[in-house]
Amino acid sequence: MQAILTKVMPTTNTKPMRIMAKCSSGKLTISWDYDRSADDNHKAAAHALMRQVWPLMDSRLMATGVLHDGHYAHVIVKTGGAHSTWLSAAWSQTPKKV
């Protein structure tokens, strides 16, 4: 299982504030949405990466936490039963390189 880490990329002279999401299968950067909270911006970046790398995965099953350095960690919460079988199949798909 892979965790997705997200962090804020501060404003520069040429780029606005943004969020970078990365895991061992890929990474992406999205613009900061000022209409959202910080938590929601981090979740949006993690969901976007998840849809890009594992398109069959249900991103509603993601748990999020804040690390001591201010980065966020996002992981898939596995459940039992038939849904667990579906999750196992989704995780076993070959990751797409980005």
MMTF fields as JSON, N, C-alpha, C and O atoms, coordinates in Angstrom:
{
  "mmtfVersion": "1.0.0",
  "mmtfProducer": "UNKNOWN",
  "numBonds": 391,
  "numAtoms": 392,
  "numGroups": 98,
  "numChains": 1,
  "numModels": 1,
  "chainsPerModel": [1],
  "groupsPerChain": [98],
  "chainIdList": ["A"],
  "bondAtomList": [4, 2, 8, 6, 12, 10, 16, 14, 20, 18, 24, 22, 28, 26, 32, 30, 36, 34, 40, 38, 44, 42, 48, 46, 52, 50, 56, 54, 60, 58, 64, 62, 68, 66, 72, 70, 76, 74, 80, 78, 84, 82, 88, 86, 92, 90, 96, 94, 100, 98, 104, 102, 108, 106, 112, 110, 116, 114, 120, 118, 124, 122, 128, 126, 132, 130, 136, 134, 140, 138, 144, 142, 148, 146, 152, 150, 156, 154, 160, 158, 164, 162, 168, 166, 172, 170, 176, 174, 180, 178, 184, 182, 188, 186, 192, 190, 196, 194, 200, 198, 204, 202, 208, 206, 212, 210, 216, 214, 220, 218, 224, 222, 228, 226, 232, 230, 236, 234, 240, 238, 244, 242, 248, 246, 252, 250, 256, 254, 260, 258, 264, 262, 268, 266, 272, 270, 276, 274, 280, 278, 284, 282, 288, 286, 292, 290, 296, 294, 300, 298, 304, 302, 308, 306, 312, 310, 316, 314, 320, 318, 324, 322, 328, 326, 332, 330, 336, 334, 340, 338, 344, 342, 348, 346, 352, 350, 356, 354, 360, 358, 364, 362, 368, 366, 372, 370, 376, 374, 380, 378, 384, 382, 388, 386],
  "bondOrderList": [1, 1, 1, 1, 1, 1, 1, 1, 1, 1, 1, 1, 1, 1, 1, 1, 1, 1, 1, 1, 1, 1, 1, 1, 1, 1, 1, 1, 1, 1, 1, 1, 1, 1, 1, 1, 1, 1, 1, 1, 1, 1, 1, 1, 1, 1, 1, 1, 1, 1, 1, 1, 1, 1, 1, 1, 1, 1, 1, 1, 1, 1, 1, 1, 1, 1, 1, 1, 1, 1, 1, 1, 1, 1, 1, 1, 1, 1, 1, 1, 1, 1, 1, 1, 1, 1, 1, 1, 1, 1, 1, 1, 1, 1, 1, 1, 1],
  "groupList": [{"groupName": "MET", "atomNameList": ["N", "CA", "C", "O"], "elementList": ["N", "C", "C", "O"], "formalChargeList": [0, 0, 0, 0], "bondAtomList": [1, 0, 2, 1, 3, 2], "bondOrderList": [1, 1, 2], "singleLetterCode": "M", "chemCompType": "L-PEPTIDE LINKING"}, {"groupName": "GLN", "atomNameList": ["N", "CA", "C", "O"], "elementList": ["N", "C", "C", "O"], "formalChargeList": [0, 0, 0, 0], "bondAtomList": [1, 0, 2, 1, 3, 2], "bondOrderList": [1, 1, 2], "singleLetterCode": "Q", "chemCompType": "L-PEPTIDE LINKING"}, {"groupName": "ALA", "atomNameList": ["N", "CA", "C", "O"], "elementList": ["N", "C", "C", "O"], "formalChargeList": [0, 0, 0, 0], "bondAtomList": [1, 0, 2, 1, 3, 2], "bondOrderList": [1, 1, 2], "singleLetterCode": "A", "chemCompType": "L-PEPTIDE LINKING"}, {"groupName": "ILE", "atomNameList": ["N", "CA", "C", "O"], "elementList": ["N", "C", "C", "O"], "formalChargeList": [0, 0, 0, 0], "bondAtomList": [1, 0, 2, 1, 3, 2], "bondOrderList": [1, 1, 2], "singleLetterCode": "I", "chemCompType": "L-PEPTIDE LINKING"}, {"groupName": "LEU", "atomNameList": ["N", "CA", "C", "O"], "elementList": ["N", "C", "C", "O"], "formalChargeList": [0, 0, 0, 0], "bondAtomList": [1, 0, 2, 1, 3, 2], "bondOrderList": [1, 1, 2], "singleLetterCode": "L", "chemCompType": "L-PEPTIDE LINKING"}, {"groupName": "THR", "atomNameList": ["N", "CA", "C", "O"], "elementList": ["N", "C", "C", "O"], "formalChargeList": [0, 0, 0, 0], "bondAtomList": [1, 0, 2, 1, 3, 2], "bondOrderList": [1, 1, 2], "singleLetterCode": "T", "chemCompType": "L-PEPTIDE LINKING"}, {"groupName": "LYS", "atomNameList": ["N", "CA", "C", "O"], "elementList": ["N", "C", "C", "O"], "formalChargeList": [0, 0, 0, 0], "bondAtomList": [1, 0, 2, 1, 3, 2], "bondOrderList": [1, 1, 2], "singleLetterCode": "K", "chemCompType": "L-PEPTIDE LINKING"}, {"groupName": "VAL", "atomNameList": ["N", "CA", "C", "O"], "elementList": ["N", "C", "C", "O"], "formalChargeList": [0, 0, 0, 0], "bondAtomList": [1, 0, 2, 1, 3, 2], "bondOrderList": [1, 1, 2], "singleLetterCode": "V", "chemCompType": "L-PEPTIDE LINKING"}, {"groupName": "PRO", "atomNameList": ["N", "CA", "C", "O"], "elementList": ["N", "C", "C", "O"], "formalChargeList": [0, 0, 0, 0], "bondAtomList": [1, 0, 2, 1, 3, 2], "bondOrderList": [1, 1, 2], "singleLetterCode": "P", "chemCompType": "L-PEPTIDE LINKING"}, {"groupName": "ASN", "atomNameList": ["N", "CA", "C", "O"], "elementList": ["N", "C", "C", "O"], "formalChargeList": [0, 0, 0, 0], "bondAtomList": [1, 0, 2, 1, 3, 2], "bondOrderList": [1, 1, 2], "singleLetterCode": "N", "chemCompType": "L-PEPTIDE LINKING"}, {"groupName": "ARG", "atomNameList": ["N", "CA", "C", "O"], "elementList": ["N", "C", "C", "O"], "formalChargeList": [0, 0, 0, 0], "bondAtomList": [1, 0, 2, 1, 3, 2], "bondOrderList": [1, 1, 2], "singleLetterCode": "R", "chemCompType": "L-PEPTIDE LINKING"}, {"groupName": "CYS", "atomNameList": ["N", "CA", "C", "O"], "elementList": ["N", "C", "C", "O"], "formalChargeList": [0, 0, 0, 0], "bondAtomList": [1, 0, 2, 1, 3, 2], "bondOrderList": [1, 1, 2], "singleLetterCode": "C", "chemCompType": "L-PEPTIDE LINKING"}, {"groupName": "SER", "atomNameList": ["N", "CA", "C", "O"], "elementList": ["N", "C", "C", "O"], "formalChargeList": [0, 0, 0, 0], "bondAtomList": [1, 0, 2, 1, 3, 2], "bondOrderList": [1, 1, 2], "singleLetterCode": "S", "chemCompType": "L-PEPTIDE LINKING"}, {"groupName": "GLY", "atomNameList": ["N", "CA", "C", "O"], "elementList": ["N", "C", "C", "O"], "formalChargeList": [0, 0, 0, 0], "bondAtomList": [1, 0, 2, 1, 3, 2], "bondOrderList": [1, 1, 2], "singleLetterCode": "G", "chemCompType": "PEPTIDE LINKING"}, {"groupName": "TRP", "atomNameList": ["N", "CA", "C", "O"], "elementList": ["N", "C", "C", "O"], "formalChargeList": [0, 0, 0, 0], "bondAtomList": [1, 0, 2, 1, 3, 2], "bondOrderList": [1, 1, 2], "singleLetterCode": "W", "chemCompType": "L-PEPTIDE LINKING"}, {"groupName": "ASP", "atomNameList": ["N", "CA", "C", "O"], "elementList": ["N", "C", "C", "O"], "formalChargeList": [0, 0, 0, 0], "bondAtomList": [1, 0, 2, 1, 3, 2], "bondOrderList": [1, 1, 2], "singleLetterCode": "D", "chemCompType": "L-PEPTIDE LINKING"}, {"groupName": "TYR", "atomNameList": ["N", "CA", "C", "O"], "elementList": ["N", "C", "C", "O"], "formalChargeList": [0, 0, 0, 0], "bondAtomList": [1, 0, 2, 1, 3, 2], "bondOrderList": [1, 1, 2], "singleLetterCode": "Y", "chemCompType": "L-PEPTIDE LINKING"}, {"groupName": "HIS", "atomNameList": ["N", "CA", "C", "O"], "elementList": ["N", "C", "C", "O"], "formalChargeList": [0, 0, 0, 0], "bondAtomList": [1, 0, 2, 1, 3, 2], "bondOrderList": [1, 1, 2], "singleLetterCode": "H", "chemCompType": "L-PEPTIDE LINKING"}],
  "groupTypeList": [0, 1, 2, 3, 4, 5, 6, 7, 0, 8, 5, 5, 9, 5, 6, 8, 0, 10, 3, 0, 2, 6, 11, 12, 12, 13, 6, 4, 5, 3, 12, 14, 15, 16, 15, 10, 12, 2, 15, 15, 9, 17, 6, 2, 2, 2, 17, 2, 4, 0, 10, 1, 7, 14, 8, 4, 0, 15, 12, 10, 4, 0, 2, 5, 13, 7, 4, 17, 15, 13, 17, 16, 2, 17, 7, 3, 7, 6, 5, 13, 13, 2, 17, 12, 5, 14, 4, 12, 2, 2, 14, 12, 1, 5, 8, 6, 6, 7],
  "groupIdList": [1, 2, 3, 4, 5, 6, 7, 8, 9, 10, 11, 12, 13, 14, 15, 16, 17, 18, 19, 20, 21, 22, 23, 24, 25, 26, 27, 28, 29, 30, 31, 32, 33, 34, 35, 36, 37, 38, 39, 40, 41, 42, 43, 44, 45, 46, 47, 48, 49, 50, 51, 52, 53, 54, 55, 56, 57, 58, 59, 60, 61, 62, 63, 64, 65, 66, 67, 68, 69, 70, 71, 72, 73, 74, 75, 76, 77, 78, 79, 80, 81, 82, 83, 84, 85, 86, 87, 88, 89, 90, 91, 92, 93, 94, 95, 96, 97, 98],
  "secStructList": [7, 7, 7, 3, 3, 3, 3, 3, 3, 7, 7, 7, 1, 1, 1, 7, 7, 3, 3, 3, 3, 3, 3, 6, 6, 3, 3, 3, 3, 3, 3, 7, 7, 6, 6, 1, 7, 2, 2, 2, 2, 2, 2, 2, 2, 2, 2, 2, 2, 2, 2, 2, 2, 7, 6, 6, 1, 7, 4, 4, 4, 3, 3, 3, 3, 3, 7, 6, 6, 1, 7, 3, 3, 3, 3, 3, 7, 7, 7, 1, 6, 2, 2, 2, 2, 2, 2, 2, 2, 2, 2, 6, 1, 7, 7, 7, 7, 7],
  "xCoordList": [0.847, 0.0, 0.894, 1.958, 0.45, 1.199, 0.427, -0.802, 1.145, 0.549, 0.786, 1.788, -0.137, 0.035, 0.376, -0.343, 1.471, 1.876, 1.577, 1.801, 1.07, 0.807, 1.494, 1.622, 1.934, 2.549, 2.267, 2.025, 2.305, 2.067, 3.335, 4.433, 3.166, 4.249, 3.95, 2.97, 4.773, 4.451, 4.507, 5.086, 3.894, 3.896, 5.326, 6.139, 5.616, 6.916, 6.66, 5.522, 7.71, 7.548, 6.765, 6.163, 6.776, 6.139, 4.993, 4.266, 4.811, 3.772, 2.943, 3.466, 1.637, 0.781, 0.987, 1.685, 0.381, 0.451, -0.228, -1.236, 0.335, -0.195, 0.073, 0.779, -0.498, -0.33, 0.3, -0.161, 1.361, 1.971, 1.581, 1.706, 1.113, 0.794, 1.754, 2.008, 2.294, 3.205, 3.1, 2.768, 3.4, 3.521, 4.578, 5.117, 4.881, 5.941, 5.536, 6.393, 4.241, 3.784, 3.643, 3.374, 3.818, 3.697, 3.511, 3.502, 3.365, 3.121, 2.39, 2.4, 1.751, 1.117, 1.011, 1.136, 0.783, 0.635, -0.641, -0.903, -1.446, -2.656, -2.595, -1.891, -3.331, -3.387, -4.183, -5.124, -3.803, -4.515, -5.868, -5.952, -6.925, -8.279, -8.611, -8.834, -8.645, -8.861, -10.271, -10.537, -11.178, -12.534, -12.612, -13.653, -11.532, -11.479, -10.596, -9.747, -10.812, -9.937, -8.617, -8.5, -7.632, -6.343, -6.534, -5.98, -7.316, -7.562, -8.183, -7.777, -9.167, -9.84, -8.915, -9.031, -8.006, -7.037, -6.111, -5.827, -5.642, -4.766, -5.511, -4.967, -6.755, -7.556, -7.806, -7.752, -8.077, -8.322, -7.099, -7.232, -5.916, -4.694, -4.489, -4.123, -4.724, -4.574, -5.585, -5.24, -6.818, -7.847, -7.488, -7.68, -6.97, -6.585, -5.472, -5.519, -4.472, -3.391, -3.917, -3.539, -4.775, -5.332, -6.11, -5.977, -6.911, -7.674, -6.741, -7.046, -5.611, -4.655, -3.892, -3.699, -3.461, -2.617, -3.437, -3.091, -4.527, -5.394, -6.826, -7.625, -7.167, -8.492, -9.664, -10.787, -9.443, -10.547, -10.767, -11.761, -9.872, -9.954, -11.027, -11.185, -11.751, -12.786, -12.14, -11.804, -11.967, -11.247, -12.051, -11.52, -13.319, -14.104, -13.631, -13.999, -12.82, -12.341, -10.977, -10.235, -10.648, -9.345, -9.401, -10.318, -8.4, -8.241, -7.061, -6.065, -7.176, -6.176, -5.706, -6.495, -4.413, -3.85, -2.723, -2.13, -2.436, -1.365, -0.136, -0.232, 1.013, 2.267, 2.905, 2.478, 3.908, 4.558, 5.197, 5.359, 5.566, 6.22, 5.237, 5.653, 3.94, 2.932, 2.463, 1.48, 3.153, 2.691, 1.48, 1.26, 0.717, -0.439, -0.15, 0.55, -0.696, -0.607, -2.021, -2.922, -2.204, -3.515, -3.349, -2.449, -4.216, -4.16, -5.562, -6.557, -5.621, -6.891, -7.267, -6.439, -8.506, -9.014, -9.67, -10.661, -9.11, -9.684, -10.841, -10.826, -11.846, -12.989, -13.121, -12.477, -13.947, -14.117, -15.172, -15.775, -15.389, -16.45, -16.124, -14.96, -17.175, -17.025, -16.244, -15.491, -16.419, -15.702, -14.197, -13.425, -13.778, -12.355, -11.779, -10.642, -12.546, -12.099, -11.911, -10.929, -12.865, -12.76, -11.53, -10.82, -11.273, -10.104, -8.818, -7.897, -8.75, -7.549, -7.305, -6.163, -8.37, -8.234, -7.766, -6.929, -8.292, -7.899, -6.432, -5.719, -5.971, -4.582, -3.618, -2.468, -4.074, -3.158, -2.949, -2.093, -3.724, -3.523, -2.147, -1.626, -1.576, -0.265, -0.333, -1.096, 0.452, 0.412, 0.855, 1.756, 0.22, 0.614, 1.7, 1.578, 2.735, 3.784, 3.317, 2.738, 3.577, 3.187, 4.388, 4.251],
  "yCoordList": [-1.174, 0.0, 1.239, 1.255, 2.252, 3.499, 4.62, 4.672, 5.492, 6.709, 7.835, 7.849, 8.764, 9.97, 11.094, 11.326, 11.789, 12.937, 14.212, 14.288, 15.213, 16.507, 17.601, 17.515, 18.63, 19.769, 21.037, 21.001, 22.143, 23.455, 23.907, 23.829, 24.376, 25.003, 26.508, 26.952, 27.291, 28.709, 29.511, 29.086, 30.661, 31.586, 32.01, 32.242, 32.107, 32.61, 33.852, 34.306, 34.392, 35.542, 35.191, 36.063, 33.921, 33.523, 32.529, 32.285, 31.947, 30.931, 31.227, 31.703, 30.94, 31.12, 29.975, 29.005, 30.094, 29.026, 27.786, 27.887, 26.621, 25.374, 24.24, 24.416, 23.083, 21.882, 20.803, 20.544, 20.171, 19.048, 17.762, 17.66, 16.792, 15.46, 14.477, 14.535, 13.561, 12.567, 11.25, 11.197, 10.192, 8.85, 8.149, 8.751, 6.908, 6.257, 5.965, 5.633, 6.081, 5.837, 7.097, 7.01, 8.268, 9.495, 10.729, 10.657, 11.85, 13.103, 14.065, 13.911, 15.067, 16.132, 17.364, 17.283, 18.489, 19.754, 20.418, 20.479, 20.923, 21.654, 23.035, 23.243, 23.968, 25.325, 25.343, 24.568, 26.225, 26.431, 27.059, 28.026, 26.508, 27.043, 27.85, 27.28, 29.162, 30.033, 29.953, 30.493, 29.288, 29.076, 27.844, 27.585, 27.088, 25.873, 26.091, 26.982, 25.255, 25.258, 24.589, 23.975, 24.708, 24.053, 22.537, 21.896, 21.962, 20.522, 20.097, 19.097, 20.863, 20.508, 20.64, 19.856, 21.603, 21.727, 20.514, 19.987, 20.074, 18.905, 17.647, 16.833, 17.501, 16.347, 16.367, 15.322, 17.535, 17.648, 17.207, 16.529, 17.591, 17.187, 15.68, 15.04, 15.116, 13.667, 12.91, 11.904, 13.385, 12.736, 12.821, 11.86, 13.967, 14.13, 13.152, 12.53, 13.018, 12.068, 10.646, 9.838, 10.345, 9.003, 8.657, 7.552, 9.584, 9.326, 9.156, 8.408, 9.849, 9.755, 8.439, 7.809, 8.026, 6.834, 5.552, 4.545, 5.584, 4.415, 4.806, 5.071, 4.848, 5.342, 4.501, 5.002, 3.252, 2.417, 2.54, 2.029, 3.197, 3.292, 4.296, 5.34, 3.976, 4.862, 5.819, 5.422, 7.071, 8.022, 8.459, 9.154, 8.067, 8.402, 7.609, 7.924, 6.585, 5.742, 6.186, 5.383, 7.447, 7.969, 8.579, 9.332, 8.24, 8.864, 9.837, 9.554, 10.97, 12.034, 12.429, 12.477, 12.711, 13.203, 14.183, 14.19, 15.011, 16.004, 15.479, 15.023, 15.544, 15.099, 16.231, 17.381, 15.918, 16.896, 18.05, 19.136, 17.838, 18.888, 19.733, 20.594, 19.491, 20.266, 19.645, 20.103, 18.603, 17.877, 17.031, 16.738, 16.652, 15.788, 14.406, 14.274, 13.371, 11.998, 11.492, 11.727, 10.793, 10.278, 8.797, 8.409, 7.971, 6.526, 6.005, 6.613, 4.865, 4.207, 3.361, 2.616, 3.473, 2.686, 1.447, 1.537, 0.299, -0.96, -1.378, -1.16, -1.986, -2.505, -3.983, -4.485, -4.683, -6.118, -6.43, -5.528, -7.716, -8.177, -8.033, -8.002, -7.946, -7.865, -6.626, -6.652, -5.537, -4.308, -4.51, -3.932, -5.329, -5.619, -6.305, -6.033, -7.186, -7.854, -6.844, -6.898, -5.913, -4.875, -4.0, -3.663, -3.629, -2.822, -3.558, -2.96, -4.845, -5.616, -5.636, -5.52, -5.782, -5.786, -4.425, -4.35, -3.359, -2.012, -1.741, -1.137, -2.181, -1.954, -2.766, -2.367, -3.9, -4.766, -4.299, -4.831, -3.311, -2.828, -2.182, -1.629, -2.25, -1.681, -0.165, 0.457, 0.451, 1.907, 2.601, 2.13, 3.709, 4.506, 5.481, 6.14, 5.575, 6.562, 7.915, 8.02, 8.941, 10.302, 11.151, 12.324],
  "zCoordList": [0.0, 0.0, 0.0, 0.619, -0.69, -0.762, -0.068, -0.129, 0.574, 1.117, 0.119, -0.596, 0.083, -0.72, 0.246, 1.218, -0.022, 0.784, 0.016, -1.192, 0.723, 0.09, 0.889, 2.11, 0.175, 0.844, 0.053, -1.154, 0.756, 0.145, -0.558, -0.007, -1.775, -2.525, -2.487, -3.085, -1.796, -1.615, -2.913, -3.913, -2.857, -3.987, -4.315, -3.421, -5.608, -6.067, -6.922, -7.041, -7.508, -8.393, -9.654, -10.28, -10.021, -11.28, -11.125, -12.088, -9.933, -9.748, -8.508, -7.5, -8.588, -7.412, -6.412, -6.708, -5.242, -4.254, -4.831, -5.53, -4.529, -5.046, -4.062, -3.069, -4.351, -3.531, -4.4, -5.512, -3.887, -4.589, -3.867, -2.646, -4.626, -4.102, -4.739, -5.942, -3.922, -4.487, -3.731, -2.547, -4.474, -3.927, -4.772, -5.7, -4.474, -5.234, -6.679, -7.497, -7.011, -8.386, -9.216, -10.414, -8.616, -9.393, -8.526, -7.297, -9.193, -8.475, -9.391, -10.612, -8.783, -9.53, -8.641, -7.419, -9.275, -8.566, -9.043, -10.245, -8.097, -8.45, -7.812, -6.824, -8.381, -7.841, -6.552, -6.378, -5.658, -4.401, -4.708, -5.465, -4.121, -4.285, -3.033, -1.965, -3.165, -2.013, -1.45, -0.376, -2.156, -1.642, -0.746, -0.142, -0.653, 0.168, 1.38, 1.403, 2.39, 3.569, 3.202, 2.141, 4.074, 3.849, 3.758, 2.865, 4.677, 4.65, 3.323, 2.73, 2.865, 1.613, 0.407, -0.535, 0.412, -0.67, -0.712, -1.787, 0.448, 0.511, 0.047, -0.7, 0.498, 0.086, -1.415, -2.063, -1.971, -3.414, -4.219, -5.238, -3.761, -4.454, -4.365, -5.35, -3.183, -3.015, -3.878, -4.499, -3.92, -4.74, -6.221, -6.965, -6.646, -8.06, -8.435, -9.496, -7.564, -7.843, -7.846, -8.695, -6.915, -6.83, -8.105, -8.631, -8.593, -9.828, -11.029, -11.958, -11.004, -12.112, -12.089, -13.13, -10.913, -10.794, -10.696, -11.314, -9.919, -9.744, -10.1, -9.202, -11.374, -11.777, -11.268, -11.22, -10.89, -10.398, -8.895, -8.379, -8.19, -6.746, -6.337, -6.969, -5.291, -4.763, -3.766, -2.65, -4.163, -3.317, -2.101, -1.235, -2.018, -0.818, 0.392, 1.524, 0.163, 1.252, 1.766, 2.332, 1.575, 1.96, 3.362, 3.691, 4.18, 5.49, 5.405, 4.739, 6.075, 5.99, 7.379, 8.323, 7.495, 8.748, 8.479, 7.4, 9.475, 9.357, 10.091, 11.231, 9.434, 10.022, 10.828, 10.724, 11.618, 12.489, 11.725, 12.282, 10.46, 9.683, 8.87, 8.094, 9.045, 8.335, 7.033, 6.45, 6.567, 5.386, 5.775, 6.95, 4.782, 5.02, 4.45, 3.446, 5.1, 4.604, 4.366, 5.171, 3.248, 2.857, 2.55, 1.805, 3.125, 2.888, 2.611, 3.005, 1.923, 1.645, 2.849, 3.373, 3.286, 4.393, 3.806, 3.081, 4.124, 3.624, 4.523, 5.734, 3.892, 4.627, 4.318, 3.397, 5.077, 4.863, 3.822, 3.24, 3.594, 2.707, 1.237, 0.839, 0.435, -1.018, -1.421, -2.395, -0.675, -1.004, -0.877, -1.642, 0.086, 0.264, -0.97, -1.354, -1.588, -2.808, -3.924, -4.664, -4.043, -5.061, -4.821, -5.768, -3.565, -3.244, -3.602, -4.158, -3.29, -3.608, -5.105, -5.55, -5.89, -7.341, -7.84, -8.739, -7.27, -7.691, -7.352, -8.154, -6.177, -5.781, -6.631, -6.816, -7.15, -7.893, -9.335, -10.041, -9.769, -11.142, -11.267, -10.298, -12.43, -12.656, -12.563, -13.303, -11.666, -11.548, -12.831, -13.525, -13.134, -14.292, -13.87, -12.838, -14.642, -14.372, -14.884, -15.965, -14.099, -14.499, -14.765, -15.113]
}
